[in-house]
Amino acid sequence: MKNALVILILLTSFYSSWSQSGEIAGKITDQYREGVSKATITITTSSGTSISITNNTTDIDGNYSLKPLKPGLYTLEIKHSSCLSKTIEKLSVSADKTTFIDIQLERQQVIKKQKGKKFKR
């Protein structure tokens, strides 16, 4: 009986601490509204502390989910090699809720220089 009570208390405290967290989720797209895959998302607290999230890149369609997060304010920095980076500040996270935010990045223009052709006469 004592063991069952101890297990019940441990499970209750685990669930209680887990349910105190929130989430930020959404989709990263480009100016053509296409999903940006493999974009990296860096998340920091309002005090500037970086948070380590195991899955901090977008999927093939540009979707992302950052969890578990303690309630508070966060800053997101989104980077991708073919896009201009973007920073979103003061995102509010509440316990047991998901904050949804879709973010649009701008693809960088790639300009290729053509080498001049020399003609033989």
Buried (B, 14 or more C-beta within 10 A) or exposed (E): EEEEEEEEEEEEEEEEEEEEBBBBBBBBBBEEEEBBBEBBBBBBBEEEEEEEBEEBEBBEEBBBBBEEBEEEEBBBBBBBEEBEEBEBEEBEBEEEEBBEEEBBBEBEEEEEEEEEEEEEE
